[in-house]
Amino acid sequence: MDDNRDLDVVIDAGKTLMESGAEISRVEETMRHMAKVMEITEFDAYTVTGGIMSTGINKEGERVSRVANVPEIRTHLRKLEAVNDLSRKLEKEGNPGAEEIERRLAEIRKMPNVGFVITVLAYFFASGGFAYATGSTVIDSLASAVTGLILGILTYFIEKVIKTKFLVTIIGSVTVTLLANLFCYLGFGHMRGLIILGTFMVMVPGAVFVNSVREFSENNYATGISHLMSALLTSISMAVGVAAVSEVLPFSEQMAESFATSVESVPEMIFRVVMAGVGTIAFSFLYHAPKKYFPDLFILGAVSWLIYLLISGFLQMENLAILAAAGFVAVGSMILSVKRKCPMTVFLSTSIFPLIPGITLYRGIYFLLTGQHGAAYSFMKSSFMCAFMIAIAISFAKQLQSIYTARGKLFKPAHRDCK
């Protein structure tokens, strides 16, 4: 075995994780674990968005260093789980050699994305499900679903040609706005703003925005700034597309509608909660989550939305509603990660999606561009508060896990990466 390849294996594992959407702490922790398996001492790694740098001393006593470029990140939870599973197996089996581990990592990287049909159906059900869950009417939710389906078809093909993300976002937002206005003009839907917002649920950068706050809370400032800039650029691109169409289209109107979180009856609340679960499952397809976890994800997404509706509806306390719902998702994801022996990210990144403040952030940017500064300030403030509530809930769950792990209680991970 060539000891000089050992560090290549470690950094390849980290690169695969980062490309699949893992957070910085997970990438670095897994690399340290892999380095221990490969008997690399004095190992150290520095990870930022777009790159990994690592160094250590191999079994021959030589100081070796590696740098890896990570040009593109696309969330693929099956790959993330597979790397975690490989790391856990190596702990039990021992080191089978760099060549064998490289072969396994290559198989993980070859895992396919979801196909065309599944992608467009996921856009359809995610757009319609989240639209109704957040307060849209049945007809407007159906219009959002159809708009989302067309957006899914368009995105699937143009991403193969256009590699600049913000251009794809602008094209998508223009398409959504045109379709929403056309549907309302033809009588298929009533509130064009709600149709647009429902479809935008699959486009918003809420997860990136929340991750930026999480990285800031863990002192990863470079990565936090990178995520924040990405979220802002995506929101600006969406707002530009909507504003441009609203200015040019003769029968278009400026978007002013907002979702209603109040629920008038128990059956309506149940249906909204179920649709939040449906939207969560549909979005899980886009994130390539393992299908065996779909029942867990449905329950997490639906129950968290129920908690949010109850607290925001009866107590009229938005921040508390977000904190409580996000806390349920975070603690539930932590417990499931131990029970299912997989990364917490698999459950957290998908089931928390109904709560993330992407739509609010987008609306703040939109109203800022259209000169409505009072509304822009209100939505921007709300989006940042929501992001911080989610970050606090996740941090609290991790601290709770650390306490119980130290005492060898319920949350003791089956593997270091299950955290």
C-alpha positions, 0 to 999 in steps of 0.5 A, a space after each residue: 500500500 502506498 502511504 502517500 495515498 492515505 491522505 488522498 483517501 481522507 480528503 476525497 471523503 471530505 470532498 464527497 461530503 462537502 459536494 453533497 451538502 454536509 456542514 463544515 463541522 461534519 466534513 472536518 470531523 469525518 476527515 479526522 475519523 478517517 485519518 485515524 483509521 488510516 493511521 495518520 498522526 498530527 492530522 489537521 484540516 481547514 475547510 471553507 466553502 469551495 475548498 479543503 486543505 489538510 495535512 498530517 504525518 503518514 506511517 512512514 513519518 513523512 509530513 504530507 499535505 493535500 488541497 482539494 477544490 470543491 467548485 459545486 455543491 448539490 445536496 445529495 443526502 444518499 451520498 452523505 449517508 453512504 460516506 458516514 456508513 463507510 466511515 462507521 464500517 472502517 472503524 469496525 473492519 479496520 483499514 482495508 487499504 487506500 485502494 479499496 477505500 478509494 474504490 468504495 468512495 468512487 462507487 458513492 460518487 457515482 450514485 445517480 440523481 433522481 430522474 426527470 419524471 421524479 424531479 418534475 413530480 417533486 416540483 409539482 407536489 412540493 409547490 402545491 403542498 407547501 402553498 396550501 400548508 402556508 395558507 393559500 386556497 385550493 385553486 391557487 395551490 393547484 395553480 402553484 403546483 402546475 407552475 412548479 411542474 413547468 418550472 421543474 421541467 425548465 430547470 431540469 434542462 437549462 441547468 445542463 446548459 447554463 452553469 451560472 446559478 443566478 441566471 438560472 434563478 432569474 429565468 425560473 422566476 421570470 417563468 413563474 411570474 409569467 405563468 402566475 399572471 397568465 393563470 390569473 388572467 385566464 381564471 385559473 387562480 385568483 391571487 397571483 402573489 400567492 401562486 408565485 410564493 407557493 412555487 418559490 418555496 422550491 427555489 428560495 435559499 432559506 436552507 443556505 440562509 439558515 446554514 450561514 447563521 449556523 456557521 457564524 454561531 460555530 465561528 466559521 465566519 468565512 463559510 458563513 459569509 459565503 452562504 449569506 452572499 449566496 442566499 442574498 444573490 439568489 433572493 435578488 435574482 428571484 426579485 429581479 425576475 418578478 419585478 421585471 415581469 411586473 413592469 413589462 406585462 400589461 395585465 400584471 400587478 405588483 405582488 402584495 398578497 401574503 400567506 395567512 397562518 390563521 386556521 378557521 377549522 380543525 379539518 383545515 388544520 389537519 389538511 394543512 399539516 398533511 400537505 406540509 408533510 407531503 411537501 416535505 417528502 416531495 422536497 426530500 426527493 430533490 435532496 436525494 434523501 434515502 426513501 427508507 426515511 420518508 415516513 420519519 421525514 413526513 412525521 417531522 415535517 407535519 408535526 413541526 408545522 402543526 406546532 407552528 400553526 398552534 402557537 402562531 395561531 393561538 398565542 400570536 407569537 411568531 418567534 416562539 412558534 418558529 423556535 418550538 417547531 424548529 426545536 422539535 425538528 432538531 431534537 427529533 432529528 438527533 434522536 432519529 440519527 442515533 436510532 437509524 445510525 445516520 447523519 442528523 443532517 439527513 432528517 434536519 435539512 429536509 424536515 425543517 424546510 417548511 420553517 425556513 425563512 426563504 420566502 420572507 427573505 425574498 419578499 424583503 429583497 423584492 419590496 426593497 427593489 420596488 421602493 416599499 422600504 417599510 415592508 422591506 424592513 419588516 420582512 428582512 427583520 422577520 427573516 433574520 429573526 426566524 433564522 436565528 430562532 432555527 439556529 438557536 434550536 439546532 444549537 440547543 439540541 446539539 448541546 443537549 446531545 453533548 450533555 447526554 453523550 458525556 453521561 452515556 445516556 439516551 443520545 449516545 451516538 452509535 458513531 461519531 458522525 451521528 451528531 
